[in-house]
Amino acid sequence: MDRPDGRVTDADFREALAHFVTGVTVVTAAGPAGPHGVTVNAFASVSLEPQLILVCIERSHLSHAILVRSRAFAVNVLAAGQEELSRFFAAAARPEGPDAFRGIAYRPGRTGAPLLDGCVAYVECRVAASHPGGDHTIFVGAVERAWAVPERRPLVYYNRAYRTLGSP
C-alpha cells in the first residue's frame, strides 16, 4: 500500500511476499551431534555453468552454525503430503542432536547430508560461498548431485498455507 512517507512496513512486506508461491524444502546437513535440518523456502537456482544454487539461513539458528561448519548440505524438495515434515523442521522447539531425526526416514547422501524419504527432488551441494543478507546468510552451493522423482507432486506454500498443484 502506498503510504504518504513512502515507508514499507513489515506488515506490507510480509503481505506482498505471502502472495508469491514458493516450493517447500528442508535443508539438511551432518552436524557434530548428528543430522540436522531446517525448513527453508528461500531456495533458488543461481547458475547453470557452473551449477550453483542458493539457500538463505537465519544467522541466529543452529542450522546456520551447522552449515558453516559442515560446508555441505542437501536441499530436500518436499512432496505433497509432507506438510508434517515441513512443520517439524520449522519448529523452534524441535529436538536437536541425536534425537533430531528420530522417527524420520532418511538416508545419508554423498556429502553426508540426510536425504529425506519421499521427496520430489534432491540437490546435494558443497558450500562454494557465503554472503551476508540482513539477518540471514546466503549460502551458495556448488551442486554435486541432483535428481527428481517426476511422478511425485510438490508441496507448495502460498498466502500462509500449504497447497498442492492441481495437475502433474
C-alpha positions in Angstrom: 0.0 0.0 0.0 1.3 3.5 -0.8 2.0 5.5 2.3 2.5 9.2 2.5 6.0 8.8 3.9 6.9 6.1 1.3 7.9 3.7 4.0 7.3 -0.1 3.6 6.1 -1.6 6.8 7.0 -5.1 8.0 3.3 -6.0 7.5 3.2 -4.6 4.0 6.4 -6.5 3.1 5.1 -9.8 4.6 1.7 -9.5 2.9 3.3 -8.9 -0.5 5.7 -11.9 -0.1 2.8 -14.1 1.1 1.4 -13.9 -2.4 4.5 -15.4 -4.0 4.2 -19.2 -4.5 7.2 -21.0 -3.2 8.3 -24.6 -3.0 8.9 -26.0 0.4 12.3 -27.5 1.2 14.2 -28.9 4.1 17.9 -28.1 4.1 19.8 -30.8 5.9 23.5 -31.2 6.9 25.6 -33.6 9.0 26.2 -31.9 12.4 28.7 -32.8 15.0 26.0 -34.2 17.3 24.1 -35.9 14.4 22.0 -34.9 11.4 20.3 -31.6 11.3 17.5 -30.0 9.2 15.6 -26.8 8.8 12.6 -25.8 6.7 13.5 -23.3 4.0 11.6 -21.6 1.3 14.4 -19.2 0.3 16.0 -21.5 -2.2 16.8 -20.7 -5.9 18.9 -21.7 -8.9 21.8 -19.3 -9.4 23.7 -20.6 -12.4 23.9 -23.5 -14.9 27.7 -23.0 -15.6 28.9 -23.7 -13.0 25.9 -25.4 -11.4 25.0 -23.3 -8.4 22.0 -22.9 -6.1 21.4 -20.7 -3.0 19.7 -21.1 0.3 19.2 -18.4 2.9 19.5 -19.4 6.6 18.9 -17.1 9.5 22.1 -16.4 11.4 20.6 -16.9 14.8 19.6 -20.5 14.1 21.6 -23.6 15.0 21.2 -24.5 11.3 23.4 -21.6 10.4 26.3 -22.7 12.6 26.0 -26.3 11.3 26.2 -25.2 7.6 29.2 -23.0 8.4 30.9 -25.9 10.0 29.9 -28.8 7.7 30.4 -27.0 4.4 28.0 -29.4 2.7 24.2 -29.7 2.6 21.3 -31.2 0.8 18.1 -29.5 -0.3 15.1 -31.9 0.0 12.2 -30.6 -2.1 9.1 -31.7 -0.2 6.3 -33.6 -1.9 2.6 -33.3 -1.5 1.7 -35.0 1.8 4.9 -33.9 3.6 3.5 -30.9 5.3 4.2 -32.6 8.7 7.9 -32.7 7.9 7.9 -29.1 7.0 6.2 -28.1 10.2 8.6 -30.3 12.3 11.7 -28.8 10.8 10.3 -25.3 11.1 9.5 -25.6 14.8 11.9 -23.8 17.2 11.2 -26.4 19.9 12.1 -29.5 17.8 14.7 -31.9 19.2 18.4 -31.4 18.3 21.4 -33.7 18.4 21.0 -37.4 18.4 17.1 -37.1 18.6 16.8 -34.6 15.7 15.8 -37.3 13.2 14.2 -39.9 15.5 11.3 -41.5 13.6 12.1 -39.7 10.3 13.0 -41.9 7.4 16.2 -40.8 5.6 19.5 -42.0 4.2 22.8 -40.2 4.1 23.7 -38.6 0.8 27.0 -38.5 -0.9 28.0 -35.3 1.1 26.8 -36.9 4.4 23.7 -34.7 4.5 20.5 -36.5 5.1 18.2 -37.2 2.2 14.6 -37.4 3.4 12.5 -40.3 2.1 9.6 -39.4 -0.3 10.7 -36.0 -1.6 10.0 -34.8 -5.1 13.6 -33.7 -5.8 17.1 -33.6 -4.1 20.1 -31.3 -4.6 23.4 -32.2 -2.8 25.9 -29.4 -2.5 29.2 -28.2 -1.1 29.3 -24.6 0.1 31.0 -22.6 -2.6 30.5 -19.1 -1.0 28.5 -17.3 1.7 27.3 -13.7 1.8 25.6 -11.6 4.4 22.0 -10.9 3.7 20.4 -8.9 6.5 19.6 -11.3 9.4 20.4 -14.2 7.1 23.4 -15.6 5.3 23.1 -16.5 1.7 24.9 -19.9 1.2 25.8 -20.6 -2.4 26.1 -24.3 -3.1 28.1 -26.0 -5.8 25.9 -28.8 -7.0 27.4 -32.3 -6.7 24.3 -34.3 -7.4 20.7 -33.6 -8.3 17.7 -35.6 -9.3 13.9 -35.6 -9.3 11.1 -38.1 -8.9 8.8 -36.8 -11.6 5.7 -38.9 -10.5 5.6 -37.1 -7.2 3.9 -33.7 -6.9 5.5 -30.9 -4.9 4.3 -29.3 -1.7 3.9 -25.5 -2.2 3.3 -22.6 0.1 1.0 -19.6 -0.8 -0.7 -17.0 1.3 0.3 -18.6 4.6 -1.0 -22.1 3.7 0.4 -25.3 2.3 -1.1 -26.3 -1.0 -0.5 -28.8 -3.9 -0.5 -28.3 -7.6 -3.7 -29.2 -9.4 -2.2 -31.2 -12.2 1.1 -33.2 -12.6 
